[in-house]
Amino acid sequence: MWIYSTHHTSIYYKIMEQIRVRNYTTADYADICRLDAYLFEGMGGHVLFRHIEELFPGLFFVAEDARTHEIVGYILGGIHLDDPNTGKLIRIGVKSEFQRIEVGTELATILFAEMRKHGVKKVHLTVSETNAAALSFYRKNGFEIQKRVEKYFYPDIPRLVLEKNL
Ligand SMILES: CC(C)(COP(=O)(O)OP(=O)(O)OC[C@H]1O[C@@H](n2cnc3c(N)ncnc32)[C@H](O)[C@@H]1OP(=O)(O)O)[C@@H](O)C(=O)NCCC(=O)NCCS
């Protein structure tokens, strides 16, 4: 998908050719925590990642520079125990210098393909209504706003719930 895109420059092709998505391993933990602490201003990623690597190891992916092995993005998901048709995109982040060249889209595509193998038919996620970049990204990737939930995060912070059929 990346190399056939037409609206980017040759520099884009060169960068994307060296990015690969693979499963997360425990050895990635510190690198992802550092990246996440920057992107999410310290909001709990270091705890979240340890839980997800135990609960949903098959739904945890990283994008890395194949030459330097630098982690430039990550995505993690889960599946509802009481509704195995529904998956959740729990968190996604892409290093600032690598944003807008479809690293996020590739991570999401791979996560959703893996979820489909487990019988997942729809995915939901929550996002802040002030996160314009993420909202635009999710819409571009087929998500629609389902509802707004008041007081979702402590203390009284609302979130949008978005959904997409796989
Ligand atoms: C959201 C995020 C993962 C997108 O990753 P990405 O690799 O840049 O996304 P892609 O390149 O695959 O998709 C690009 C599309 O996303 C949207 N987008 C990404 N960055 C954007 C920005 N700064 N402003 C507006 N739209 C943006 C646009 O729709 C863009 O399409 P366009 O370039 O044709 O306009 C990335 O911006 C990020 O890590 N943000 C910080 C962490 C975060 O907010 N995560 C989501 C929390 S719910």
The ligand as a MOL file (V3000), in Angstrom:
LIG
                    3D

  0  0  0     0  0            999 V3000
M  V30 BEGIN CTAB
M  V30 COUNTS 48 50 0 0 0
M  V30 BEGIN ATOM
M  V30 1 C -3.1610 9.9330 15.4940 0
M  V30 2 C -1.8270 9.4150 14.9770 0
M  V30 3 C -1.5750 8.0220 15.5450 0
M  V30 4 C -1.9030 9.3200 13.4420 0
M  V30 5 O -0.7220 8.6830 12.9810 0
M  V30 6 P -0.1050 9.0000 11.5370 0
M  V30 7 O 0.9380 7.9850 11.2760 0
M  V30 8 O 0.2890 10.4320 11.4570 0
M  V30 9 O -1.3870 8.7830 10.5970 0
M  V30 10 P -1.4050 8.4770 9.0250 0
M  V30 11 O -0.2190 9.1040 8.3820 0
M  V30 12 O -1.6280 7.0330 8.7870 0
M  V30 13 O -2.7450 9.2190 8.6210 0
M  V30 14 C -2.6840 10.5590 8.2850 0
M  V30 15 C -4.0590 11.1580 8.4730 0
M  V30 16 O -4.3440 11.3360 9.8780 0
M  V30 17 C -4.8280 12.6600 10.1030 0
M  V30 18 N -3.7810 13.4450 10.7700 0
M  V30 19 C -2.6100 12.9700 11.2560 0
M  V30 20 N -1.9210 13.9760 11.8320 0
M  V30 21 C -2.6620 15.0820 11.7050 0
M  V30 22 C -2.4910 16.4300 12.1160 0
M  V30 23 N -1.3920 16.8350 12.7810 0
M  V30 24 N -3.4710 17.3060 11.8400 0
M  V30 25 C -4.5800 16.9240 11.2040 0
M  V30 26 N -4.8120 15.6520 10.7680 0
M  V30 27 C -3.8550 14.7480 11.0160 0
M  V30 28 C -5.1490 13.2180 8.7210 0
M  V30 29 O -6.4460 12.7510 8.3510 0
M  V30 30 C -4.0970 12.5410 7.8720 0
M  V30 31 O -4.4340 12.4590 6.5190 0
M  V30 32 P -3.7720 13.5290 5.5000 0
M  V30 33 O -2.2970 13.4990 5.7570 0
M  V30 34 O -4.1590 13.0100 4.1420 0
M  V30 35 O -4.4010 14.8390 5.8660 0
M  V30 36 C -0.6640 10.3740 15.3310 0
M  V30 37 O -1.0390 11.6950 14.9720 0
M  V30 38 C -0.2740 10.3740 16.8050 0
M  V30 39 O 0.5130 9.5470 17.2570 0
M  V30 40 N -0.8070 11.3120 17.6040 0
M  V30 41 C -0.4270 11.4550 19.0270 0
M  V30 42 C -1.0130 10.3480 19.8630 0
M  V30 43 C -2.5310 10.3140 19.7610 0
M  V30 44 O -3.2080 11.3250 19.8330 0
M  V30 45 N -3.0570 9.0730 19.5750 0
M  V30 46 C -4.4900 8.8450 19.4810 0
M  V30 47 C -5.0980 8.9470 20.8580 0
M  V30 48 S -6.8060 8.5450 20.8600 0
M  V30 END ATOM
M  V30 BEGIN BOND
M  V30 1 1 1 2
M  V30 2 1 2 3
M  V30 3 1 2 4
M  V30 4 1 2 36
M  V30 5 1 4 5
M  V30 6 1 5 6
M  V30 7 2 6 7
M  V30 8 1 6 8
M  V30 9 1 6 9
M  V30 10 1 9 10
M  V30 11 2 10 11
M  V30 12 1 10 12
M  V30 13 1 10 13
M  V30 14 1 13 14
M  V30 15 1 14 15
M  V30 16 1 15 16
M  V30 17 1 15 30
M  V30 18 1 16 17
M  V30 19 1 17 18
M  V30 20 1 17 28
M  V30 21 1 18 19
M  V30 22 1 18 27
M  V30 23 2 19 20
M  V30 24 1 20 21
M  V30 25 1 21 22
M  V30 26 2 21 27
M  V30 27 1 22 23
M  V30 28 2 22 24
M  V30 29 1 24 25
M  V30 30 2 25 26
M  V30 31 1 26 27
M  V30 32 1 28 29
M  V30 33 1 28 30
M  V30 34 1 30 31
M  V30 35 1 31 32
M  V30 36 2 32 33
M  V30 37 1 32 34
M  V30 38 1 32 35
M  V30 39 1 36 37
M  V30 40 1 36 38
M  V30 41 2 38 39
M  V30 42 1 38 40
M  V30 43 1 40 41
M  V30 44 1 41 42
M  V30 45 1 42 43
M  V30 46 2 43 44
M  V30 47 1 43 45
M  V30 48 1 45 46
M  V30 49 1 46 47
M  V30 50 1 47 48
M  V30 END BOND
M  V30 END CTAB
M  END
